[in-house]
Amino acid sequence: MHLWSLIFTLSAALAWSPPSYSNWQTLWSDAFNGPSGTLPDQGNWNIINRYMNVNNEWETYIASPHEVQLSGGSTLQMVPWRNSSVMPRGWSSGRVESVYTFTPQPGVRTMAEGLIRFGSHPITAKQGIWPAFWLLGDSIRHGTGWPACGELDILETVNGQLTGHGTIHCGVFPGGVCNEPLGRGGKVAIPNQEWQRWRIIWDRTAGSWEGESISWYMNEQLFHRVVGAEIADAAVWASLAHKPLFFILNVAVGGDWPGPPNGDTRDGYGSMMEVAYVALYASAGWSKSDL
């Protein structure tokens, strides 16, 4: 291998490693290393393989590298396809949920982060495409219903629009403090479909839960914040900031929010969500003995 080629290969690999930040410790991460056209590490991710029948969505999730694959370049690609072999609505796509769970600890800040870009199809070809990077309360795996389990959407965007949405869902449905099913959210303009860093930070350094906060960032830009006192319910706040959570990456198709795909909607890699890494950090002072 020529020296220039070796340097390029090494720099590209390093570019996709979860970054180190001063005064933060890395607790968990996945940089999606592995051969092209293979599934992500199933020790880290549950790969969903069913029609979930939520939000009037069209896609059936398939646990296949056609829908969920490592790129071979240290990224994960989640790809929606028109697929007449799947019912009920003829689209397949990918969804993974982390085996790993975490609880934001008292007295420190906890940061979840992902580096994400979207496929290159034009916005006009993405009606109904709904990529997301988000979290659910682990209690949903143990019998608690939605939205009482708690949900934090770090990034959602619909129909190819260059608008990122960060939202919490909590409490009761319909209505409640989180105004379900809409949730409590903020939004930010996305500069383009290329790589952006999406981040959420729980700050539990206040002396009471009312003073704790959850903040959303695109790159370094703060675009949404919720404070415990605004929720005004200790049990509801705990579902968002004091109890175990797990990561989800998916590309939905159709549904109540984006509406259905249409004749101009294009499938394939141009409508994918690509993820370079997912990582979890805690501010200095955290130790495993605190768990």
ChimeraX attribute file (.defattr): number of C-alpha atoms within 10 A of each C-alpha:
attribute: neighborCount
match mode: 1-to-1
recipient: residues
	/A:1	6
	/A:2	6
	/A:3	8
	/A:4	9
	/A:5	10
	/A:6	11
	/A:7	12
	/A:8	11
	/A:9	13
	/A:10	11
	/A:11	11
	/A:12	13
	/A:13	14
	/A:14	12
	/A:15	12
	/A:16	18
	/A:17	19
	/A:18	20
	/A:19	12
	/A:20	10
	/A:21	10
	/A:22	8
	/A:23	10
	/A:24	17
	/A:25	18
	/A:26	17
	/A:27	16
	/A:28	15
	/A:29	18
	/A:30	20
	/A:31	21
	/A:32	24
	/A:33	20
	/A:34	18
	/A:35	14
	/A:36	15
	/A:37	17
	/A:38	16
	/A:39	22
	/A:40	25
	/A:41	14
	/A:42	12
	/A:43	9
	/A:44	14
	/A:45	19
	/A:46	17
	/A:47	22
	/A:48	19
	/A:49	16
	/A:50	14
	/A:51	17
	/A:52	13
	/A:53	12
	/A:54	10
	/A:55	11
	/A:56	14
	/A:57	22
	/A:58	25
	/A:59	29
	/A:60	27
	/A:61	25
	/A:62	21
	/A:63	20
	/A:64	16
	/A:65	18
	/A:66	19
	/A:67	23
	/A:68	29
	/A:69	24
	/A:70	24
	/A:71	22
	/A:72	14
	/A:73	17
	/A:74	23
	/A:75	24
	/A:76	29
	/A:77	30
	/A:78	29
	/A:79	27
	/A:80	32
	/A:81	21
	/A:82	17
	/A:83	15
	/A:84	11
	/A:85	10
	/A:86	16
	/A:87	13
	/A:88	12
	/A:89	17
	/A:90	14
	/A:91	24
	/A:92	29
	/A:93	29
	/A:94	30
	/A:95	25
	/A:96	22
	/A:97	19
	/A:98	17
	/A:99	14
	/A:100	16
	/A:101	15
	/A:102	18
	/A:103	16
	/A:104	22
	/A:105	20
	/A:106	21
	/A:107	16
	/A:108	16
	/A:109	22
	/A:110	27
	/A:111	22
	/A:112	23
	/A:113	24
	/A:114	26
	/A:115	23
	/A:116	23
	/A:117	18
	/A:118	21
	/A:119	21
	/A:120	15
	/A:121	18
	/A:122	14
	/A:123	17
	/A:124	12
	/A:125	20
	/A:126	25
	/A:127	23
	/A:128	24
	/A:129	28
	/A:130	26
	/A:131	27
	/A:132	22
	/A:133	25
	/A:134	23
	/A:135	23
	/A:136	25
	/A:137	30
	/A:138	22
	/A:139	18
	/A:140	16
	/A:141	10
	/A:142	9
	/A:143	9
	/A:144	13
	/A:145	14
	/A:146	17
	/A:147	23
	/A:148	19
	/A:149	26
	/A:150	28
	/A:151	24
	/A:152	25
	/A:153	21
	/A:154	27
	/A:155	26
	/A:156	18
	/A:157	20
	/A:158	24
	/A:159	24
	/A:160	23
	/A:161	18
	/A:162	15
	/A:163	16
	/A:164	20
	/A:165	22
	/A:166	29
	/A:167	22
	/A:168	24
	/A:169	28
	/A:170	27
	/A:171	26
	/A:172	19
	/A:173	16
	/A:174	12
	/A:175	13
	/A:176	14
	/A:177	18
	/A:178	21
	/A:179	16
	/A:180	17
	/A:181	14
	/A:182	14
	/A:183	21
	/A:184	18
	/A:185	18
	/A:186	16
	/A:187	19
	/A:188	18
	/A:189	12
	/A:190	15
	/A:191	10
	/A:192	13
	/A:193	18
	/A:194	13
	/A:195	16
	/A:196	18
	/A:197	18
	/A:198	22
	/A:199	25
	/A:200	25
	/A:201	21
	/A:202	25
	/A:203	23
	/A:204	22
	/A:205	15
	/A:206	13
	/A:207	10
	/A:208	11
	/A:209	21
	/A:210	17
	/A:211	14
	/A:212	21
	/A:213	21
	/A:214	21
	/A:215	18
	/A:216	31
	/A:217	22
	/A:218	25
	/A:219	14
	/A:220	11
	/A:221	12
	/A:222	15
	/A:223	17
	/A:224	19
	/A:225	18
	/A:226	18
	/A:227	17
	/A:228	20
	/A:229	15
	/A:230	12
	/A:231	17
	/A:232	13
	/A:233	14
	/A:234	13
	/A:235	13
	/A:236	22
	/A:237	23
	/A:238	16
	/A:239	23
	/A:240	27
	/A:241	26
	/A:242	20
	/A:243	18
	/A:244	20
	/A:245	26
	/A:246	18
	/A:247	24
	/A:248	19
	/A:249	24
	/A:250	25
	/A:251	29
	/A:252	27
	/A:253	30
	/A:254	24
	/A:255	19
	/A:256	11
	/A:257	14
	/A:258	19
	/A:259	18
	/A:260	17
	/A:261	20
	/A:262	12
	/A:263	7
	/A:264	10
	/A:265	19
	/A:266	21
	/A:267	23
	/A:268	16
	/A:269	18
	/A:270	16
	/A:271	28
	/A:272	29
	/A:273	25
	/A:274	25
	/A:275	26
	/A:276	25
	/A:277	22
	/A:278	22
	/A:279	20
	/A:280	21
	/A:281	22
	/A:282	22
	/A:283	18
	/A:284	13
	/A:285	12
	/A:286	19
	/A:287	12
	/A:288	6
	/A:289	5
	/A:290	9
	/A:291	10
